[in-house]
Amino acid sequence: RLSPLQEAFRAHHGLQCGFCTPGILMSLDAHLRENPRPTEAELREVLSGHLCRCTGYAPILRAALAAAARLAEAADA
């Protein structure tokens, strides 16, 4: 079973070659556990420590925002 973050990466095409994906997923997972309602600027800061040559970060950011929204909904339920 995929986590909400992994599902969002798949749905928003945040996965390309896979080189950067493990580190990005780990960083975002840790950040979302500490801050389940991040701003786009906060997520950009988290991603700034990673080098992705494939996606230009746009799909990765969309996936992170979608995962954050889903996690926030689950926390409110």
Distance bins in CASP14 RR format, pairs under 12 A and 6 or more apart:
PFRMAT RR
TARGET T0000
AUTHOR 0000-0000-0000
RMODE 2
METHOD distances of the structure
MODEL  1
1 7 0 0 0 0 1 0 0 0 0 0 0
2 8 0 0 0 0 1 0 0 0 0 0 0
2 9 0 0 0 0 1 0 0 0 0 0 0
2 10 1 0 0 1 0 0 0 0 0 0 0
2 11 0 0 0 0 1 0 0 0 0 0 0
2 15 0 0 0 0 0 1 0 0 0 0 0
2 25 0 0 0 0 0 1 0 0 0 0 0
2 63 0 0 0 0 0 1 0 0 0 0 0
2 67 0 0 0 0 0 1 0 0 0 0 0
2 70 0 0 0 0 0 1 0 0 0 0 0
3 9 0 0 0 0 1 0 0 0 0 0 0
3 10 0 0 0 0 0 1 0 0 0 0 0
3 25 0 0 0 0 1 0 0 0 0 0 0
3 26 0 0 0 0 0 1 0 0 0 0 0
3 28 0 0 0 0 0 1 0 0 0 0 0
3 29 1 0 0 1 0 0 0 0 0 0 0
3 32 0 0 0 0 1 0 0 0 0 0 0
3 33 0 0 0 0 0 1 0 0 0 0 0
3 63 0 0 0 0 0 1 0 0 0 0 0
3 67 0 0 0 0 1 0 0 0 0 0 0
3 70 0 0 0 0 0 1 0 0 0 0 0
3 71 0 0 0 0 1 0 0 0 0 0 0
3 74 0 0 0 0 0 1 0 0 0 0 0
4 10 0 0 0 0 0 1 0 0 0 0 0
4 11 0 0 0 0 0 1 0 0 0 0 0
4 12 0 0 0 0 0 1 0 0 0 0 0
4 25 0 0 0 0 0 1 0 0 0 0 0
4 28 0 0 0 0 0 1 0 0 0 0 0
4 29 0 0 0 0 1 0 0 0 0 0 0
4 32 0 0 0 0 1 0 0 0 0 0 0
4 33 0 0 0 0 0 1 0 0 0 0 0
4 36 0 0 0 0 0 1 0 0 0 0 0
4 63 0 0 0 0 0 1 0 0 0 0 0
4 64 0 0 0 0 0 1 0 0 0 0 0
4 65 0 0 0 0 0 1 0 0 0 0 0
4 66 0 0 0 0 1 0 0 0 0 0 0
4 67 1 0 1 0 0 0 0 0 0 0 0
4 68 0 0 0 0 1 0 0 0 0 0 0
4 69 0 0 0 0 1 0 0 0 0 0 0
4 70 1 0 1 0 0 0 0 0 0 0 0
4 71 1 0 1 0 0 0 0 0 0 0 0
4 72 0 0 0 0 0 1 0 0 0 0 0
4 73 0 0 0 0 1 0 0 0 0 0 0
4 74 1 0 0 1 0 0 0 0 0 0 0
4 75 0 0 0 0 0 1 0 0 0 0 0
5 11 0 0 0 0 0 1 0 0 0 0 0
5 12 0 0 0 0 0 1 0 0 0 0 0
5 14 0 0 0 0 0 1 0 0 0 0 0
5 15 0 0 0 0 0 1 0 0 0 0 0
5 21 0 0 0 0 0 1 0 0 0 0 0
5 23 0 0 0 0 0 1 0 0 0 0 0
5 24 0 0 0 0 1 0 0 0 0 0 0
5 25 1 0 0 1 0 0 0 0 0 0 0
5 26 0 0 0 0 1 0 0 0 0 0 0
5 27 0 0 0 0 0 1 0 0 0 0 0
5 28 1 0 1 0 0 0 0 0 0 0 0
5 29 1 0 1 0 0 0 0 0 0 0 0
5 30 0 0 0 0 0 1 0 0 0 0 0
5 31 0 0 0 0 0 1 0 0 0 0 0
5 32 1 0 0 1 0 0 0 0 0 0 0
5 33 0 0 0 0 0 1 0 0 0 0 0
5 36 0 0 0 0 0 1 0 0 0 0 0
5 43 0 0 0 0 0 1 0 0 0 0 0
5 46 0 0 0 0 0 1 0 0 0 0 0
5 60 0 0 0 0 0 1 0 0 0 0 0
5 63 1 0 0 1 0 0 0 0 0 0 0
5 64 1 0 0 1 0 0 0 0 0 0 0
5 65 0 0 0 0 0 1 0 0 0 0 0
5 66 0 0 0 0 1 0 0 0 0 0 0
5 67 1 0 1 0 0 0 0 0 0 0 0
5 68 0 0 0 0 1 0 0 0 0 0 0
5 69 0 0 0 0 0 1 0 0 0 0 0
5 70 0 0 0 0 1 0 0 0 0 0 0
5 71 0 0 0 0 1 0 0 0 0 0 0
6 12 0 0 0 0 0 1 0 0 0 0 0
6 14 0 0 0 0 0 1 0 0 0 0 0
6 15 0 0 0 0 1 0 0 0 0 0 0
6 21 0 0 0 0 1 0 0 0 0 0 0
6 22 0 0 0 0 0 1 0 0 0 0 0
6 24 0 0 0 0 0 1 0 0 0 0 0
6 25 1 0 0 1 0 0 0 0 0 0 0
6 26 0 0 0 0 0 1 0 0 0 0 0
6 28 0 0 0 0 0 1 0 0 0 0 0
6 29 0 0 0 0 1 0 0 0 0 0 0
6 63 0 0 0 0 1 0 0 0 0 0 0
6 64 0 0 0 0 0 1 0 0 0 0 0
6 66 0 0 0 0 0 1 0 0 0 0 0
6 67 0 0 0 0 1 0 0 0 0 0 0
6 70 0 0 0 0 0 1 0 0 0 0 0
7 14 0 0 0 0 0 1 0 0 0 0 0
7 15 0 0 0 0 0 1 0 0 0 0 0
7 25 0 0 0 0 0 1 0 0 0 0 0
7 63 0 0 0 0 1 0 0 0 0 0 0
7 66 0 0 0 0 1 0 0 0 0 0 0
7 67 1 0 0 1 0 0 0 0 0 0 0
7 70 0 0 0 0 1 0 0 0 0 0 0
7 71 0 0 0 0 0 1 0 0 0 0 0
8 14 0 0 0 0 1 0 0 0 0 0 0
8 15 0 0 0 0 0 1 0 0 0 0 0
8 24 0 0 0 0 0 1 0 0 0 0 0
8 25 0 0 0 0 0 1 0 0 0 0 0
8 28 0 0 0 0 1 0 0 0 0 0 0
8 29 0 0 0 0 0 1 0 0 0 0 0
8 32 0 0 0 0 0 1 0 0 0 0 0
8 43 0 0 0 0 0 1 0 0 0 0 0
8 59 0 0 0 0 1 0 0 0 0 0 0
8 60 0 0 0 0 1 0 0 0 0 0 0
8 61 0 0 0 0 0 1 0 0 0 0 0
8 62 0 0 0 0 1 0 0 0 0 0 0
8 63 1 0 1 0 0 0 0 0 0 0 0
8 64 1 0 0 1 0 0 0 0 0 0 0
8 65 0 0 0 0 1 0 0 0 0 0 0
8 66 1 0 1 0 0 0 0 0 0 0 0
8 67 1 1 0 0 0 0 0 0 0 0 0
8 68 0 0 0 0 1 0 0 0 0 0 0
8 69 0 0 0 0 1 0 0 0 0 0 0
8 70 1 0 0 1 0 0 0 0 0 0 0
8 71 0 0 0 0 1 0 0 0 0 0 0
9 15 1 0 1 0 0 0 0 0 0 0 0
9 16 0 0 0 0 0 1 0 0 0 0 0
9 18 0 0 0 0 0 1 0 0 0 0 0
9 20 0 0 0 0 0 1 0 0 0 0 0
9 21 1 0 0 1 0 0 0 0 0 0 0
9 22 0 0 0 0 0 1 0 0 0 0 0
9 23 0 0 0 0 0 1 0 0 0 0 0
9 24 0 0 0 0 1 0 0 0 0 0 0
9 25 1 0 0 1 0 0 0 0 0 0 0
9 28 0 0 0 0 1 0 0 0 0 0 0
9 29 0 0 0 0 0 1 0 0 0 0 0
9 52 0 0 0 0 0 1 0 0 0 0 0
9 55 0 0 0 0 0 1 0 0 0 0 0
9 59 0 0 0 0 1 0 0 0 0 0 0
9 60 1 0 0 1 0 0 0 0 0 0 0
9 61 0 0 0 0 0 1 0 0 0 0 0
9 62 0 0 0 0 1 0 0 0 0 0 0
9 63 1 0 1 0 0 0 0 0 0 0 0
9 64 0 0 0 0 1 0 0 0 0 0 0
9 65 0 0 0 0 0 1 0 0 0 0 0
9 66 0 0 0 0 1 0 0 0 0 0 0
9 67 1 0 0 1 0 0 0 0 0 0 0
10 16 0 0 0 0 0 1 0 0 0 0 0
10 21 0 0 0 0 0 1 0 0 0 0 0
10 25 0 0 0 0 0 1 0 0 0 0 0
10 59 0 0 0 0 0 1 0 0 0 0 0
10 63 0 0 0 0 1 0 0 0 0 0 0
10 66 0 0 0 0 0 1 0 0 0 0 0
10 67 0 0 0 0 0 1 0 0 0 0 0
11 59 0 0 0 0 1 0 0 0 0 0 0
11 62 0 0 0 0 1 0 0 0 0 0 0
11 63 1 0 0 1 0 0 0 0 0 0 0
11 64 0 0 0 0 0 1 0 0 0 0 0
11 65 0 0 0 0 0 1 0 0 0 0 0
11 66 1 0 0 1 0 0 0 0 0 0 0
11 67 0 0 0 0 1 0 0 0 0 0 0
11 70 0 0 0 0 0 1 0 0 0 0 0
12 55 0 0 0 0 1 0 0 0 0 0 0
12 57 0 0 0 0 0 1 0 0 0 0 0
12 58 0 0 0 0 1 0 0 0 0 0 0
12 59 1 0 1 0 0 0 0 0 0 0 0
12 60 1 0 0 1 0 0 0 0 0 0 0
12 61 0 0 0 0 1 0 0 0 0 0 0
12 62 1 0 1 0 0 0 0 0 0 0 0
12 63 1 1 0 0 0 0 0 0 0 0 0
12 64 0 0 0 0 1 0 0 0 0 0 0
12 65 0 0 0 0 1 0 0 0 0 0 0
12 66 1 0 0 1 0 0 0 0 0 0 0
12 67 0 0 0 0 1 0 0 0 0 0 0
12 69 0 0 0 0 0 1 0 0 0 0 0
12 70 0 0 0 0 0 1 0 0 0 0 0
13 21 0 0 0 0 0 1 0 0 0 0 0
13 54 0 0 0 0 0 1 0 0 0 0 0
13 55 1 0 0 1 0 0 0 0 0 0 0
13 56 0 0 0 0 0 1 0 0 0 0 0
13 57 0 0 0 0 0 1 0 0 0 0 0
13 58 0 0 0 0 1 0 0 0 0 0 0
13 59 1 0 1 0 0 0 0 0 0 0 0
13 60 0 0 0 0 1 0 0 0 0 0 0
13 61 0 0 0 0 0 1 0 0 0 0 0
13 62 0 0 0 0 1 0 0 0 0 0 0
13 63 1 0 0 1 0 0 0 0 0 0 0
13 66 0 0 0 0 0 1 0 0 0 0 0
14 20 0 0 0 0 1 0 0 0 0 0 0
14 21 1 0 0 1 0 0 0 0 0 0 0
14 24 0 0 0 0 1 0 0 0 0 0 0
14 25 0 0 0 0 1 0 0 0 0 0 0
14 28 0 0 0 0 0 1 0 0 0 0 0
14 47 0 0 0 0 0 1 0 0 0 0 0
14 52 0 0 0 0 1 0 0 0 0 0 0
14 54 0 0 0 0 1 0 0 0 0 0 0
14 55 1 0 1 0 0 0 0 0 0 0 0
14 56 0 0 0 0 1 0 0 0 0 0 0
14 57 0 0 0 0 1 0 0 0 0 0 0
14 58 0 0 0 0 1 0 0 0 0 0 0
14 59 1 0 1 0 0 0 0 0 0 0 0
14 60 1 0 1 0 0 0 0 0 0 0 0
14 61 0 0 0 0 1 0 0 0 0 0 0
14 62 1 0 0 1 0 0 0 0 0 0 0
14 63 1 0 1 0 0 0 0 0 0 0 0
14 64 0 0 0 0 1 0 0 0 0 0 0
14 65 0 0 0 0 0 1 0 0 0 0 0
14 66 0 0 0 0 0 1 0 0 0 0 0
14 67 0 0 0 0 0 1 0 0 0 0 0
15 21 1 0 1 0 0 0 0 0 0 0 0
15 22 0 0 0 0 0 1 0 0 0 0 0
15 24 0 0 0 0 1 0 0 0 0 0 0
15 25 0 0 0 0 1 0 0 0 0 0 0
15 52 0 0 0 0 0 1 0 0 0 0 0
15 54 0 0 0 0 1 0 0 0 0 0 0
15 55 0 0 0 0 1 0 0 0 0 0 0
15 59 0 0 0 0 1 0 0 0 0 0 0
15 60 0 0 0 0 1 0 0 0 0 0 0
15 63 0 0 0 0 1 0 0 0 0 0 0
16 24 0 0 0 0 0 1 0 0 0 0 0
16 52 1 0 0 1 0 0 0 0 0 0 0
16 53 0 0 0 0 1 0 0 0 0 0 0
16 54 1 1 0 0 0 0 0 0 0 0 0
16 55 1 0 1 0 0 0 0 0 0 0 0
16 56 0 0 0 0 1 0 0 0 0 0 0
16 57 0 0 0 0 0 1 0 0 0 0 0
16 58 0 0 0 0 0 1 0 0 0 0 0
16 59 0 0 0 0 1 0 0 0 0 0 0
16 60 0 0 0 0 1 0 0 0 0 0 0
16 63 0 0 0 0 0 1 0 0 0 0 0
17 51 0 0 0 0 0 1 0 0 0 0 0
17 52 0 0 0 0 1 0 0 0 0 0 0
17 53 1 0 0 1 0 0 0 0 0 0 0
17 54 1 0 1 0 0 0 0 0 0 0 0
17 55 0 0 0 0 1 0 0 0 0 0 0
18 24 0 0 0 0 1 0 0 0 0 0 0
18 25 0 0 0 0 0 1 0 0 0 0 0
18 50 0 0 0 0 0 1 0 0 0 0 0
18 52 0 0 0 0 1 0 0 0 0 0 0
18 53 0 0 0 0 0 1 0 0 0 0 0
18 54 1 0 0 1 0 0 0 0 0 0 0
18 55 0 0 0 0 0 1 0 0 0 0 0
18 60 0 0 0 0 0 1 0 0 0 0 0
19 50 0 0 0 0 0 1 0 0 0 0 0
19 51 0 0 0 0 1 0 0 0 0 0 0
19 52 1 0 0 1 0 0 0 0 0 0 0
19 53 1 0 0 1 0 0 0 0 0 0 0
19 54 0 0 0 0 1 0 0 0 0 0 0
19 55 0 0 0 0 0 1 0 0 0 0 0
20 26 0 0 0 0 0 1 0 0 0 0 0
20 27 0 0 0 0 0 1 0 0 0 0 0
20 28 0 0 0 0 0 1 0 0 0 0 0
20 47 0 0 0 0 1 0 0 0 0 0 0
20 49 0 0 0 0 1 0 0 0 0 0 0
20 50 1 0 1 0 0 0 0 0 0 0 0
20 51 1 0 0 1 0 0 0 0 0 0 0
20 52 1 0 1 0 0 0 0 0 0 0 0
20 53 1 0 0 1 0 0 0 0 0 0 0
20 54 1 0 0 1 0 0 0 0 0 0 0
20 55 0 0 0 0 1 0 0 0 0 0 0
20 56 0 0 0 0 0 1 0 0 0 0 0
20 57 0 0 0 0 1 0 0 0 0 0 0
20 60 0 0 0 0 1 0 0 0 0 0 0
21 27 0 0 0 0 0 1 0 0 0 0 0
21 28 0 0 0 0 0 1 0 0 0 0 0
21 29 0 0 0 0 0 1 0 0 0 0 0
21 50 0 0 0 0 1 0 0 0 0 0 0
21 51 0 0 0 0 0 1 0 0 0 0 0
21 52 0 0 0 0 1 0 0 0 0 0 0
21 54 0 0 0 0 1 0 0 0 0 0 0
21 55 0 0 0 0 1 0 0 0 0 0 0
21 59 0 0 0 0 0 1 0 0 0 0 0
21 60 0 0 0 0 1 0 0 0 0 0 0
21 63 0 0 0 0 0 1 0 0 0 0 0
22 28 0 0 0 0 0 1 0 0 0 0 0
22 29 0 0 0 0 0 1 0 0 0 0 0
22 50 0 0 0 0 0 1 0 0 0 0 0
22 52 0 0 0 0 0 1 0 0 0 0 0
23 29 0 0 0 0 1 0 0 0 0 0 0
23 30 0 0 0 0 0 1 0 0 0 0 0
23 31 0 0 0 0 0 1 0 0 0 0 0
23 46 0 0 0 0 0 1 0 0 0 0 0
23 47 0 0 0 0 0 1 0 0 0 0 0
23 49 0 0 0 0 1 0 0 0 0 0 0
23 50 1 0 0 1 0 0 0 0 0 0 0
23 51 0 0 0 0 0 1 0 0 0 0 0
23 52 0 0 0 0 0 1 0 0 0 0 0
23 60 0 0 0 0 0 1 0 0 0 0 0
24 30 0 0 0 0 0 1 0 0 0 0 0
24 31 0 0 0 0 0 1 0 0 0 0 0
24 43 0 0 0 0 0 1 0 0 0 0 0
24 46 0 0 0 0 1 0 0 0 0 0 0
24 47 1 0 0 1 0 0 0 0 0 0 0
24 48 0 0 0 0 0 1 0 0 0 0 0
24 49 0 0 0 0 1 0 0 0 0 0 0
24 50 1 0 1 0 0 0 0 0 0 0 0
24 51 0 0 0 0 1 0 0 0 0 0 0
24 52 1 0 0 1 0 0 0 0 0 0 0
24 54 0 0 0 0 0 1 0 0 0 0 0
24 55 0 0 0 0 1 0 0 0 0 0 0
24 56 0 0 0 0 0 1 0 0 0 0 0
24 57 0 0 0 0 1 0 0 0 0 0 0
24 59 0 0 0 0 0 1 0 0 0 0 0
24 60 1 0 0 1 0 0 0 0 0 0 0
24 61 0 0 0 0 0 1 0 0 0 0 0
24 63 0 0 0 0 1 0 0 0 0 0 0
24 64 0 0 0 0 1 0 0 0 0 0 0
24 67 0 0 0 0 0 1 0 0 0 0 0
25 31 0 0 0 0 0 1 0 0 0 0 0
25 32 0 0 0 0 0 1 0 0 0 0 0
25 46 0 0 0 0 0 1 0 0 0 0 0
25 47 0 0 0 0 0 1 0 0 0 0 0
25 50 0 0 0 0 0 1 0 0 0 0 0
25 52 0 0 0 0 0 1 0 0 0 0 0
25 60 0 0 0 0 1 0 0 0 0 0 0
25 63 0 0 0 0 1 0 0 0 0 0 0
25 64 0 0 0 0 1 0 0 0 0 0 0
25 67 0 0 0 0 1 0 0 0 0 0 0
26 32 0 0 0 0 0 1 0 0 0 0 0
26 33 0 0 0 0 0 1 0 0 0 0 0
26 46 0 0 0 0 0 1 0 0 0 0 0
26 49 0 0 0 0 0 1 0 0 0 0 0
26 50 0 0 0 0 1 0 0 0 0 0 0
27 33 0 0 0 0 0 1 0 0 0 0 0
27 34 0 0 0 0 0 1 0 0 0 0 0
27 38 0 0 0 0 0 1 0 0 0 0 0
27 42 0 0 0 0 0 1 0 0 0 0 0
27 43 0 0 0 0 1 0 0 0 0 0 0
27 45 0 0 0 0 0 1 0 0 0 0 0
27 46 1 0 1 0 0 0 0 0 0 0 0
27 47 1 0 0 1 0 0 0 0 0 0 0
27 48 0 0 0 0 0 1 0 0 0 0 0
27 49 1 0 0 1 0 0 0 0 0 0 0
27 50 1 0 0 1 0 0 0 0 0 0 0
27 52 0 0 0 0 0 1 0 0 0 0 0
27 60 0 0 0 0 0 1 0 0 0 0 0
27 64 0 0 0 0 1 0 0 0 0 0 0
28 34 0 0 0 0 0 1 0 0 0 0 0
28 35 0 0 0 0 0 1 0 0 0 0 0
28 36 0 0 0 0 0 1 0 0 0 0 0
28 38 0 0 0 0 1 0 0 0 0 0 0
28 42 0 0 0 0 0 1 0 0 0 0 0
28 43 1 0 0 1 0 0 0 0 0 0 0
28 44 0 0 0 0 0 1 0 0 0 0 0
28 45 0 0 0 0 0 1 0 0 0 0 0
28 46 1 0 0 1 0 0 0 0 0 0 0
28 47 1 0 0 1 0 0 0 0 0 0 0
28 49 0 0 0 0 0 1 0 0 0 0 0
28 50 0 0 0 0 1 0 0 0 0 0 0
28 57 0 0 0 0 0 1 0 0 0 0 0
28 60 0 0 0 0 1 0 0 0 0 0 0
28 61 0 0 0 0 1 0 0 0 0 0 0
28 63 0 0 0 0 1 0 0 0 0 0 0
28 64 1 0 1 0 0 0 0 0 0 0 0
28 65 0 0 0 0 0 1 0 0 0 0 0
28 66 0 0 0 0 0 1 0 0 0 0 0
28 67 1 0 0 1 0 0 0 0 0 0 0
28 68 0 0 0 0 1 0 0 0 0 0 0
28 71 0 0 0 0 0 1 0 0 0 0 0
29 35 0 0 0 0 0 1 0 0 0 0 0
29 36 0 0 0 0 0 1 0 0 0 0 0
29 46 0 0 0 0 0 1 0 0 0 0 0
29 64 0 0 0 0 0 1 0 0 0 0 0
29 67 0 0 0 0 1 0 0 0 0 0 0
29 68 0 0 0 0 0 1 0 0 0 0 0
29 71 0 0 0 0 0 1 0 0 0 0 0
30 36 0 0 0 0 0 1 0 0 0 0 0
30 38 0 0 0 0 0 1 0 0 0 0 0
30 46 0 0 0 0 1 0 0 0 0 0 0
31 37 0 0 0 0 0 1 0 0 0 0 0
31 38 1 0 0 1 0 0 0 0 0 0 0
31 39 0 0 0 0 0 1 0 0 0 0 0
31 42 1 0 0 1 0 0 0 0 0 0 0
31 43 1 0 0 1 0 0 0 0 0 0 0
31 44 0 0 0 0 0 1 0 0 0 0 0
31 45 0 0 0 0 1 0 0 0 0 0 0
31 46 1 0 1 0 0 0 0 0 0 0 0
31 47 0 0 0 0 1 0 0 0 0 0 0
31 48 0 0 0 0 0 1 0 0 0 0 0
31 49 0 0 0 0 0 1 0 0 0 0 0
31 50 0 0 0 0 0 1 0 0 0 0 0
31 64 0 0 0 0 1 0 0 0 0 0 0
31 67 0 0 0 0 0 1 0 0 0 0 0
31 68 0 0 0 0 1 0 0 0 0 0 0
31 71 0 0 0 0 0 1 0 0 0 0 0
32 38 1 0 0 1 0 0 0 0 0 0 0
32 42 0 0 0 0 0 1 0 0 0 0 0
32 43 0 0 0 0 1 0 0 0 0 0 0
32 46 0 0 0 0 1 0 0 0 0 0 0
32 63 0 0 0 0 0 1 0 0 0 0 0
32 64 1 0 0 1 0 0 0 0 0 0 0
32 65 0 0 0 0 0 1 0 0 0 0 0
32 66 0 0 0 0 0 1 0 0 0 0 0
32 67 1 0 0 1 0 0 0 0 0 0 0
32 68 1 0 1 0 0 0 0 0 0 0 0
32 69 0 0 0 0 0 1 0 0 0 0 0
32 70 0 0 0 0 1 0 0 0 0 0 0
32 71 1 0 1 0 0 0 0 0 0 0 0
32 72 0 0 0 0 1 0 0 0 0 0 0
32 74 0 0 0 0 0 1 0 0 0 0 0
32 75 0 0 0 0 0 1 0 0 0 0 0
33 67 0 0 0 0 0 1 0 0 0 0 0
33 68 0 0 0 0 0 1 0 0 0 0 0
33 71 0 0 0 0 1 0 0 0 0 0 0
33 75 0 0 0 0 0 1 0 0 0 0 0
34 42 0 0 0 0 0 1 0 0 0 0 0
34 46 0 0 0 0 0 1 0 0 0 0 0
34 68 0 0 0 0 0 1 0 0 0 0 0
34 71 0 0 0 0 0 1 0 0 0 0 0
35 41 0 0 0 0 0 1 0 0 0 0 0
35 42 1 0 0 1 0 0 0 0 0 0 0
35 43 0 0 0 0 1 0 0 0 0 0 0
35 45 0 0 0 0 0 1 0 0 0 0 0
35 46 0 0 0 0 1 0 0 0 0 0 0
35 64 0 0 0 0 0 1 0 0 0 0 0
35 68 0 0 0 0 1 0 0 0 0 0 0
35 71 0 0 0 0 0 1 0 0 0 0 0
35 72 0 0 0 0 0 1 0 0 0 0 0
35 75 0 0 0 0 0 1 0 0 0 0 0
36 42 0 0 0 0 0 1 0 0 0 0 0
36 64 0 0 0 0 0 1 0 0 0 0 0
36 67 0 0 0 0 1 0 0 0 0 0 0
36 68 1 0 0 1 0 0 0 0 0 0 0
36 69 0 0 0 0 1 0 0 0 0 0 0
36 70 0 0 0 0 1 0 0 0 0 0 0
36 71 1 0 1 0 0 0 0 0 0 0 0
36 72 1 0 1 0 0 0 0 0 0 0 0
36 73 0 0 0 0 1 0 0 0 0 0 0
36 74 0 0 0 0 1 0 0 0 0 0 0
36 75 1 0 1 0 0 0 0 0 0 0 0
36 76 0 0 0 0 1 0 0 0 0 0 0
37 43 0 0 0 0 0 1 0 0 0 0 0
37 65 0 0 0 0 0 1 0 0 0 0 0
37 67 0 0 0 0 0 1 0 0 0 0 0
37 68 1 0 0 1 0 0 0 0 0 0 0
37 69 0 0 0 0 1 0 0 0 0 0 0
37 70 0 0 0 0 0 1 0 0 0 0 0
37 71 0 0 0 0 1 0 0 0 0 0 0
37 72 1 0 1 0 0 0 0 0 0 0 0
37 73 0 0 0 0 0 1 0 0 0 0 0
37 74 0 0 0 0 0 1 0 0 0 0 0
37 75 0 0 0 0 1 0 0 0 0 0 0
37 76 0 0 0 0 1 0 0 0 0 0 0
38 44 0 0 0 0 1 0 0 0 0 0 0
38 45 0 0 0 0 1 0 0 0 0 0 0
38 46 1 0 0 1 0 0 0 0 0 0 0
38 47 0 0 0 0 0 1 0 0 0 0 0
38 61 0 0 0 0 0 1 0 0 0 0 0
38 64 1 0 0 1 0 0 0 0 0 0 0
38 65 0 0 0 0 1 0 0 0 0 0 0
38 67 0 0 0 0 1 0 0 0 0 0 0
38 68 1 0 1 0 0 0 0 0 0 0 0
38 69 0 0 0 0 0 1 0 0 0 0 0
38 71 0 0 0 0 1 0 0 0 0 0 0
38 72 0 0 0 0 1 0 0 0 0 0 0
39 45 0 0 0 0 1 0 0 0 0 0 0
39 46 0 0 0 0 0 1 0 0 0 0 0
39 61 0 0 0 0 0 1 0 0 0 0 0
39 64 0 0 0 0 0 1 0 0 0 0 0
39 65 0 0 0 0 1 0 0 0 0 0 0
39 68 0 0 0 0 1 0 0 0 0 0 0
40 46 0 0 0 0 0 1 0 0 0 0 0
40 47 0 0 0 0 0 1 0 0 0 0 0
40 57 0 0 0 0 0 1 0 0 0 0 0
40 58 0 0 0 0 0 1 0 0 0 0 0
40 60 0 0 0 0 0 1 0 0 0 0 0
40 61 1 0 0 1 0 0 0 0 0 0 0
40 62 0 0 0 0 1 0 0 0 0 0 0
40 64 0 0 0 0 1 0 0 0 0 0 0
40 65 1 0 0 1 0 0 0 0 0 0 0
40 66 0 0 0 0 0 1 0 0 0 0 0
40 68 0 0 0 0 1 0 0 0 0 0 0
40 69 0 0 0 0 0 1 0 0 0 0 0
41 47 0 0 0 0 0 1 0 0 0 0 0
41 48 0 0 0 0 0 1 0 0 0 0 0
41 61 0 0 0 0 0 1 0 0 0 0 0
41 65 0 0 0 0 0 1 0 0 0 0 0
42 48 0 0 0 0 0 1 0 0 0 0 0
42 61 0 0 0 0 0 1 0 0 0 0 0
42 64 0 0 0 0 1 0 0 0 0 0 0
42 65 0 0 0 0 0 1 0 0 0 0 0
42 68 0 0 0 0 1 0 0 0 0 0 0
43 49 0 0 0 0 0 1 0 0 0 0 0
43 50 0 0 0 0 0 1 0 0 0 0 0
43 57 0 0 0 0 1 0 0 0 0 0 0
43 58 0 0 0 0 0 1 0 0 0 0 0
43 60 0 0 0 0 1 0 0 0 0 0 0
43 61 1 0 0 1 0 0 0 0 0 0 0
43 62 0 0 0 0 0 1 0 0 0 0 0
43 63 0 0 0 0 1 0 0 0 0 0 0
43 64 1 0 1 0 0 0 0 0 0 0 0
43 65 1 0 0 1 0 0 0 0 0 0 0
43 66 0 0 0 0 0 1 0 0 0 0 0
43 67 0 0 0 0 1 0 0 0 0 0 0
43 68 1 0 0 1 0 0 0 0 0 0 0
43 69 0 0 0 0 0 1 0 0 0 0 0
44 50 0 0 0 0 0 1 0 0 0 0 0
44 56 0 0 0 0 0 1 0 0 0 0 0
44 57 1 0 0 1 0 0 0 0 0 0 0
44 58 0 0 0 0 0 1 0 0 0 0 0
44 60 0 0 0 0 0 1 0 0 0 0 0
44 61 1 0 0 1 0 0 0 0 0 0 0
44 64 0 0 0 0 1 0 0 0 0 0 0
44 65 0 0 0 0 0 1 0 0 0 0 0
45 61 0 0 0 0 0 1 0 0 0 0 0
45 64 0 0 0 0 0 1 0 0 0 0 0
46 57 0 0 0 0 0 1 0 0 0 0 0
46 60 0 0 0 0 0 1 0 0 0 0 0
46 61 0 0 0 0 1 0 0 0 0 0 0
46 64 1 0 0 1 0 0 0 0 0 0 0
46 65 0 0 0 0 0 1 0 0 0 0 0
46 68 0 0 0 0 0 1 0 0 0 0 0
47 55 0 0 0 0 0 1 0 0 0 0 0
47 56 0 0 0 0 1 0 0 0 0 0 0
47 57 1 0 1 0 0 0 0 0 0 0 0
47 58 0 0 0 0 0 1 0 0 0 0 0
47 59 0 0 0 0 0 1 0 0 0 0 0
47 60 1 0 0 1 0 0 0 0 0 0 0
47 61 1 0 0 1 0 0 0 0 0 0 0
47 62 0 0 0 0 0 1 0 0 0 0 0
47 63 0 0 0 0 0 1 0 0 0 0 0
47 64 1 0 0 1 0 0 0 0 0 0 0
47 65 0 0 0 0 0 1 0 0 0 0 0
48 57 0 0 0 0 1 0 0 0 0 0 0
48 60 0 0 0 0 0 1 0 0 0 0 0
48 61 0 0 0 0 0 1 0 0 0 0 0
49 57 0 0 0 0 0 1 0 0 0 0 0
50 56 0 0 0 0 0 1 0 0 0 0 0
50 57 0 0 0 0 1 0 0 0 0 0 0
50 60 0 0 0 0 1 0 0 0 0 0 0
50 61 0 0 0 0 0 1 0 0 0 0 0
50 64 0 0 0 0 0 1 0 0 0 0 0
51 57 0 0 0 0 0 1 0 0 0 0 0
51 60 0 0 0 0 0 1 0 0 0 0 0
52 58 0 0 0 0 0 1 0 0 0 0 0
52 59 0 0 0 0 1 0 0 0 0 0 0
52 60 1 0 0 1 0 0 0 0 0 0 0
52 61 0 0 0 0 0 1 0 0 0 0 0
52 63 0 0 0 0 0 1 0 0 0 0 0
54 60 0 0 0 0 1 0 0 0 0 0 0
55 61 0 0 0 0 1 0 0 0 0 0 0
55 62 0 0 0 0 1 0 0 0 0 0 0
55 63 0 0 0 0 1 0 0 0 0 0 0
55 64 0 0 0 0 0 1 0 0 0 0 0
56 62 0 0 0 0 0 1 0 0 0 0 0
57 63 0 0 0 0 0 1 0 0 0 0 0
57 64 0 0 0 0 1 0 0 0 0 0 0
57 65 0 0 0 0 0 1 0 0 0 0 0
58 64 0 0 0 0 0 1 0 0 0 0 0
58 65 0 0 0 0 0 1 0 0 0 0 0
59 65 0 0 0 0 0 1 0 0 0 0 0
59 66 0 0 0 0 0 1 0 0 0 0 0
60 66 0 0 0 0 0 1 0 0 0 0 0
60 67 0 0 0 0 0 1 0 0 0 0 0
61 67 0 0 0 0 0 1 0 0 0 0 0
61 68 0 0 0 0 0 1 0 0 0 0 0
62 68 0 0 0 0 0 1 0 0 0 0 0
62 69 0 0 0 0 0 1 0 0 0 0 0
63 69 0 0 0 0 0 1 0 0 0 0 0
63 70 0 0 0 0 0 1 0 0 0 0 0
64 70 0 0 0 0 0 1 0 0 0 0 0
64 71 0 0 0 0 0 1 0 0 0 0 0
65 71 0 0 0 0 0 1 0 0 0 0 0
65 72 0 0 0 0 0 1 0 0 0 0 0
66 72 0 0 0 0 0 1 0 0 0 0 0
66 73 0 0 0 0 0 1 0 0 0 0 0
67 73 0 0 0 0 0 1 0 0 0 0 0
67 74 0 0 0 0 0 1 0 0 0 0 0
68 74 0 0 0 0 0 1 0 0 0 0 0
68 75 0 0 0 0 0 1 0 0 0 0 0
69 75 0 0 0 0 0 1 0 0 0 0 0
69 76 0 0 0 0 0 1 0 0 0 0 0
70 76 0 0 0 0 0 1 0 0 0 0 0
70 77 0 0 0 0 0 1 0 0 0 0 0
71 77 0 0 0 0 0 1 0 0 0 0 0
END
